[in-house]
Amino acid sequence: MSTATPHKPIPARLAGKVALITGAAGNIGSATAHRFLQEGAKLALIDLDAAQLQRTEQALVATNPRIASSVAEHVLRVVADVTDEESIKRAVQETVDTFARLDTAFLCAGASYTATSIFDTDLELYDRLTRINSRSAFVGIKHAAAAMRDLGQGGSIILASSVSGLRGAPGMTVYAASKFALRGMCLSLVAELGQYGIRINTIHPCGVNTPMFRQTWTREQEQALLKTVPLGRWAEVEDVAAVVSFLASDDAQFLTGGALKVDGGMVCM
């Protein structure tokens, strides 16, 4: 059960906008899809897990009955490997063909693993994490930004990094490397994309109350880490979704190159 403070009322800041989400079948991607839809956006949901992606769409309809009779006008499901460039290129083009615009890309696809010493970390894990966490972001940026440039309306690209993309993460060397890479991409692209009115920012959550996070640490490790969070709890998916929706909105129209921490103060300790 969420311990986050309810976000009420939810503004309609994204009315008329189209948002693409990778990793949309995951916990954070799904929560962000709910938030975007509540704020008025139309959605392109991209994930490799077709069954879970369908369940995500069904949940969106269940909590937003207003779209039940016109789902296809509000939600596009695309089953695609986010690490494959041609698949992402096609997904972006399908989004533009369906909705005639693309305003936001939330590149949220990611993976983690159980904390492991570098001496027990093999190259297979390194290659897998780099492919899912870093390569997927690169190809997502490349093709979402190209579409936004060609449409000529600007846009917002948001990369799902981590507090491990801002500081060291003992036992999570490969994960930290893959998340630091997103920050490097962001900073390198601010000027290149800014000329087209495209903003790019990273978000950096601490532990988020999801199964993936729970599998990363032992119970004892998790309790020790929680003591370093001044607000005294882990993030909820709704906390992350609220920040992403802000970055997607015109309220953040002069914010680019930012690294927004969603960490309860953890990095300050």
N, C-alpha and C positions, 0 to 999 in steps of 0.2 A: 504494500500500500504506500502510495506517495506521501512523503512528509513535507513536500514543498508547499509553500503558501500558494493558494489558488490564484491564478492570474485572471481577475475579473474587473471590469468587463474587457473583452478582447476587441481591440479596434479593428476596423476594416481597412488597414493600411495597404493591403496588397490587391485591392479590387482592380480588375482589369489586367493584372500581371500574370505571366506564365513562369512557373518555376519547375526546373528539372532537378530531381534528387537521385543521386546514385546511392546504392546501399539502402534503397527505400524499404526493403523488407525487414531490415534490422530494427532494433529498438529505437535508436535515436532518429534514424531516417523515417520510420513510421510516425513517431511523435511529431516530427517536424512537418510531415505531410498533413497531419491533423491540424496543426497550428496554421499552416499556410492556407489550407482550405477554409478554416474558420475566418481567416483574415481576408478571404475573397479571391485567392489565387486559383488559377487552373494548374493542373499538375501533370508532369510526365514522371512516372515512377519507374526507375531502372534497377534491376537486380537480376542475378543469375538464378535465384530460387523461385521458380515459376509458381509453385504451390503457395509459398509464403507471401509472394507478391499479390496473388489473388486474394488471400486472406486479408492482407493489408487494405486492398480496395474495398472488400466487403465491410471491414470495420469502419472505413471512412464513410461509406453509405449509411451504415447503421447509426453513426453519431451525427450524420448530416442528412437527414431524410429529405431535405429540400432538393437534393440532387438525384434522388432515387429514380426519377422518371427520365433523367437526362445524363446518366453517368458519363457517357462518351463525350459529352460536351465539357466535362469538368476534369476527367481523369483519363490519362493514357498510360497503359501498362506496357513496358517494353522489357522483355526477357533478353538480357545481354551480359556478356562477360566484360566487366568494366576495365579489365586490363588489356583487352584486345582493341587496337585502334580502329579497325574497320567496323567493329560492332558499335563502338561509341559514336563514330562518325555517322553511322546509319541511325542510331537512336536520336542524336541531336537533329538530324535532318527530318526524321519522322515527327519529332516535336514541333519543328517549325512548319512542316507541311500540315499538321493537324490544327495548330493554334495560331499560325501566322505571326508568331513573335516568340521571343525568349528573353526574359528579363532577369532571371536568377538561375544560377547553377549552384546547388549545394552538393559538394563532392564529399560524400559521407562514408563511402565504402571503406571498410577497414577490417583488420584482424589483429589478434593479440595471441598470447601464449602464456603458459605458466612460467613464472619467474625462474630463470635458469642461469647458472654461472656460465661465463664465456667459455670455460673449459669443456662444458657439456653442450655447447651450442654448435650445431652443424651448419654447413653451407646450405643445405636444403631449406632449413628454417629461414636463414638470411634471405635467400632468393625468393621464398614464398612471401615473406613480410614486405620485402621491397617491392615486389610485383603488385601486391594488393594495396598497400598503403601509399606508395610513392608513384609507381608507374601509372596506376589508375587515375591519380590526381593529375599527372602530367597530360595524359591523353584527354582527360575531361576538360582541363583548362584549354588545351589547344583547340578543340573543336567547338566547345561552348563559346569561347571568345571569338573564334572566327565567325560563328553565326551571329553573335551580337554585333560585331564589326560590320558585317554585311547588311544587317537589318538597319543599322544606323540609329539605334535608339538607346545606346549605352547598355548598362547592365551591372549586375552584382554577382561576383563569384566568391563563394565562401568555402574554405577548406577546413575540414575537420581534423585538426591536429590534436594536441594533448598537452597537459603540463609537462609531460615527458618530451615535448618538443620545445621546451624552454629551459630545462635544467636536466641534470643527470638523473638516471633511473637505475639504481643498482639491481642487477638481475634481469634487466630489460634492455640490454645494450642494443639489440637489433631493433626492437620497437622504438626506442628513442631515436636511433639513427633515421628510421623511416619517417618519423614525425617531425624531426628537425628539418628534413628535406623539404617538407611543405612550407616551412617558414622561409627557407631559402628561395623557393620558387616564387612565393608571394612578394618578397622584397625585390627580387630581380625583375618582376613584371609590372610593378606599379607604374613606371614611366611609359613602358611600351604599350600598356593597355589604357592608360589614362587619356591618351590622345584620342581615343575612341569613346570616351565617356564611360569606360568599364572600370569598376572598382573591384579590388581584390583584397580580401582579409582572411585571417586565420582565427579560429576559435580554439581555446585550450582548456577543455574540461579536466577536472581532477577525476577521481574514480566516479563513475556513474553507476547508479543502482540498477545494473543489468546482469544477466547471466555471464556475459563475456568478462566483465570485471570480476565477478565472484570466483571465476575459475583461474584468475591470475595469481591470487595470493592464498596462503593458508589463513585460517581464521585468526591465528595469533599475529601474523604479519599485517592483516587488514586492520585489526584493532590498534596496533601500534601506529600505523599510518593515519588512522582516523584522528588520533590525538594531535596531529599536525595541521588539522583543518580548523581554523578559528571559529567558523560557524557551527562546528560540531556535528556535521552530517555529510554524507556523500551527496553529490548532485543527483537530481532526478532528471529523467529524459525531458520533462517539461521545462526545466531550468535551461537546458541547452536549446530547445526549440524556440523559446522566447527570445534568446539572444540572436539566433539565426534569423528569425522573422524581422527583428530590428534591422539587421544588416541588409536584409533583402528589401527593406522599405525605403521610401524617400526620406525618412527621418535620419537615415545614415548617408545621405547623398554626398556629403563632403568627407566621408571617412574611407580612406583607402590605405593599404599597407599596415593596417592595425592588427594587433595581436590581443584579442579579447579573452581574458581569463574568466573561466566559469568554474572557479575552484574553491569558493568559500574562503579565500585568503591563503590557501595552502602554499603558493609560491612565495608569499611574503615571509614565511616562517624560516 
